[in-house]
Amino acid sequence: MNISQLVALHDQQQRIEVEYRTMRREVTPDVIRHVALKHGEGMVLYSHLTAENADRVIAEQIAYFQQLGQDFEWKTYDYDTPGDLKDRLSVHGFEAEVPRSRSVLVEALDHRGEPLKIEATGWYARILQHEIDHINGVLFIDHISKLKRDMVMKKFKKAAKKTEGAKPLSEDQEPSHHIG
């Protein structure tokens, strides 16, 4: 299996078709989002955007989750489109590129309880680290320094002021959306 086949398989299984029992999966023409059923954070797990529609769709998702009163994360990968998606998300108040190791060795148990080792490099190592963080309940904000976290909070407050009907975040609140 080559890299593009692995990426396609990952997207299909882990971004497009995946369902979580604590979330409602919603498919729109532009994104696949998951909304927390009770308390928790939602996410845009997959997007198929163009340079022409990206800013509009990002603003629509922010408004949608704000209407629900739910924080959310926008999952991105380096190969998502448009090529400047992370920059566009940043302009809308999203933040953070989490530093990751370039290679990892994961030791785990498979579905039969047998020991399993996975050696990964590049994007596959990044995906594994990201998913293991979720299993362990770690968010991107847990990876950044207090200084950077304070900068993120300022950007969220500024974005909240620009968004119609939004209230600025207080100092003790977490950001409402981020890039994962």
Backbone torsions as a table, in degrees:
resi	resn	phi	psi	omega
1	MET	NA	128.2	179.6
2	ASN	-88.5	174.9	-175.4
3	ILE	-59.1	-46.4	-177.8
4	SER	-64.5	-33.2	175.7
5	GLN	-68.9	-39.7	176.8
6	LEU	-63.7	-43.3	178.8
7	VAL	-61.9	-46.1	179.5
8	ALA	-61.4	-42.7	178.6
9	LEU	-64.4	-44.8	177.3
10	HIS	-58.6	-49.9	-179.6
11	ASP	-58.7	-45.9	-178.0
12	GLN	-61.6	-48.2	-174.5
13	GLN	-82.2	-37.7	-171.5
14	GLN	-104.1	-9.1	-178.3
15	ARG	-125.7	-38.2	-174.0
16	ILE	-92.5	-50.3	-173.8
17	GLU	-94.2	-14.9	-173.3
18	VAL	-63.3	143.1	175.3
19	GLU	-131.0	147.5	178.7
20	TYR	-120.7	135.5	-175.5
21	ARG	-68.7	-19.0	179.0
22	THR	-96.0	8.0	-177.2
23	MET	-137.0	153.6	174.3
24	ARG	-99.5	124.4	179.2
25	ARG	-85.0	128.9	179.1
26	GLU	-126.4	129.4	-179.4
27	VAL	-110.5	124.4	174.3
28	THR	-115.9	172.8	177.7
29	PRO	-60.4	-23.7	-173.6
30	ASP	-111.8	-25.5	-175.4
31	VAL	-141.7	160.5	166.4
32	ILE	-116.7	118.8	-177.6
33	ARG	-121.3	157.0	178.1
34	HIS	-125.3	127.1	-177.4
35	VAL	-108.8	129.0	178.5
36	ALA	-62.8	133.8	-178.9
37	LEU	-75.4	-32.6	178.1
38	LYS	-122.0	-121.4	178.0
39	HIS	-86.2	146.4	176.9
40	GLY	140.3	-173.3	-174.6
41	GLU	-107.7	138.1	174.6
42	GLY	-89.8	-177.5	178.2
43	MET	-160.0	148.7	165.1
44	VAL	-95.5	111.2	-172.3
45	LEU	-91.4	-28.3	-177.1
46	TYR	-148.6	140.3	175.1
47	SER	-139.7	148.3	175.2
48	HIS	-127.2	87.1	-172.5
49	LEU	-112.7	161.6	175.0
50	THR	-120.5	168.8	176.8
51	ALA	-61.0	-31.2	-178.0
52	GLU	-74.8	-34.9	-174.4
53	ASN	-108.1	-6.3	-171.6
54	ALA	-58.2	-50.1	-177.2
55	ASP	-63.3	-40.5	178.3
56	ARG	-63.0	-46.2	-178.4
57	VAL	-65.8	-40.2	177.8
58	ILE	-60.4	-47.9	179.6
59	ALA	-61.6	-39.3	178.7
60	GLU	-63.0	-41.0	-179.6
61	GLN	-68.8	-39.3	176.3
62	ILE	-59.8	-47.8	179.8
63	ALA	-62.4	-40.9	-179.0
64	TYR	-60.9	-50.8	-178.0
65	PHE	-69.4	-32.4	175.6
66	GLN	-64.6	-40.2	178.8
67	GLN	-61.1	-35.6	177.8
68	LEU	-78.2	-14.2	-175.5
69	GLY	70.3	34.1	-174.2
70	GLN	-123.4	131.8	172.3
71	ASP	-69.1	156.1	176.6
72	PHE	-153.9	161.0	179.7
73	GLU	-117.7	142.3	175.4
74	TRP	-106.4	109.0	-179.5
75	LYS	-74.7	128.2	178.5
76	THR	-133.2	153.9	172.6
77	TYR	-130.2	157.8	-175.7
78	ASP	-58.0	-24.8	-177.1
79	TYR	-92.7	0.3	178.3
80	ASP	-65.7	153.1	179.7
81	THR	-110.8	153.5	-5.4
82	PRO	-68.9	169.2	-176.3
83	GLY	-58.8	-24.7	179.5
84	ASP	-101.2	26.0	-176.7
85	LEU	-56.3	-45.3	-179.0
86	LYS	-62.5	-37.5	177.0
87	ASP	-65.0	-42.6	179.2
88	ARG	-63.8	-41.6	177.5
89	LEU	-62.7	-39.9	179.1
90	SER	-60.7	-42.4	178.3
91	VAL	-60.0	-31.9	179.9
92	HIS	-87.7	7.2	174.9
93	GLY	102.6	-1.7	176.6
94	PHE	-76.3	155.7	-176.4
95	GLU	-147.4	146.7	145.1
96	ALA	109.8	124.8	170.5
97	GLU	-104.6	117.5	-178.3
98	VAL	-87.7	126.4	177.4
99	PRO	-64.1	136.4	-179.0
100	ARG	-132.0	152.8	174.4
101	SER	-69.3	148.1	180.0
102	ARG	-78.0	-22.0	176.8
103	SER	-143.6	150.2	-180.0
104	VAL	-142.0	156.3	170.0
105	LEU	-121.5	115.6	-179.8
106	VAL	-105.1	125.9	175.0
107	GLU	-111.3	126.5	-174.4
108	ALA	-150.6	-175.4	173.5
109	LEU	-113.8	138.4	178.1
110	ASP	-80.8	-174.1	-175.9
111	HIS	-65.2	-14.1	177.0
112	ARG	-99.8	0.1	-178.4
113	GLY	85.1	11.7	179.6
114	GLU	-87.0	142.2	178.4
115	PRO	-60.6	144.3	-177.0
116	LEU	-142.0	137.5	175.1
117	LYS	-121.8	134.1	176.9
118	ILE	-125.0	120.4	173.0
119	GLU	-101.0	126.0	-177.1
120	ALA	-136.0	149.4	175.4
121	THR	-133.1	165.4	174.9
122	GLY	62.4	-140.0	-176.0
123	TRP	-62.4	-33.6	179.6
124	TYR	-65.0	-39.8	175.9
125	ALA	-63.0	-41.7	179.3
126	ARG	-62.5	-44.7	178.7
127	ILE	-60.1	-47.1	179.8
128	LEU	-59.8	-45.2	179.7
129	GLN	-62.5	-42.1	179.9
130	HIS	-62.3	-47.3	-177.8
131	GLU	-69.0	-36.3	176.7
132	ILE	-65.5	-37.5	174.4
133	ASP	-57.0	-45.8	179.8
134	HIS	-62.4	-42.0	177.6
135	ILE	-58.6	-38.1	-178.3
136	ASN	-88.0	3.0	178.5
137	GLY	74.3	22.9	-178.5
138	VAL	-95.7	131.3	177.5
139	LEU	-105.4	165.6	-178.8
140	PHE	-57.1	-36.4	-176.4
141	ILE	-64.2	-23.4	176.9
142	ASP	-71.3	-17.0	-176.7
143	HIS	-91.6	-13.0	-171.7
144	ILE	-105.9	158.7	-177.8
145	SER	-70.4	164.4	177.8
146	LYS	-60.4	-40.9	179.4
147	LEU	-59.2	-48.8	-179.9
148	LYS	-66.1	-38.1	178.2
149	ARG	-60.7	-41.9	177.9
150	ASP	-63.9	-38.8	177.5
151	MET	-64.6	-41.0	177.8
152	VAL	-60.4	-44.4	-179.5
153	MET	-61.2	-39.9	178.2
154	LYS	-62.5	-41.9	179.5
155	LYS	-65.1	-39.4	178.6
156	PHE	-65.0	-40.6	178.6
157	LYS	-62.8	-43.3	179.1
158	LYS	-62.8	-44.2	179.1
159	ALA	-65.3	-38.0	-179.8
160	ALA	-64.3	-37.6	178.9
161	LYS	-65.7	-33.3	-179.1
162	LYS	-76.2	-25.1	-175.5
163	THR	-83.3	126.3	-176.9
164	GLU	-58.3	129.4	176.1
165	GLY	77.9	-0.6	-178.1
166	ALA	-85.8	147.8	176.2
167	LYS	-100.0	140.0	176.7
168	PRO	-62.3	148.0	178.1
169	LEU	-72.2	143.3	172.6
170	SER	-82.7	167.3	-176.0
171	GLU	-59.4	-28.6	-175.0
172	ASP	-95.3	1.6	179.4
173	GLN	-90.7	151.3	175.7
174	GLU	-82.2	156.9	175.9
175	PRO	-60.2	153.5	-176.9
176	SER	-86.9	-17.6	-179.8
177	HIS	-158.1	150.9	179.4
178	HIS	-155.1	166.1	177.5
179	ILE	-91.3	134.1	178.5
180	GLY	-118.2	NA	NA
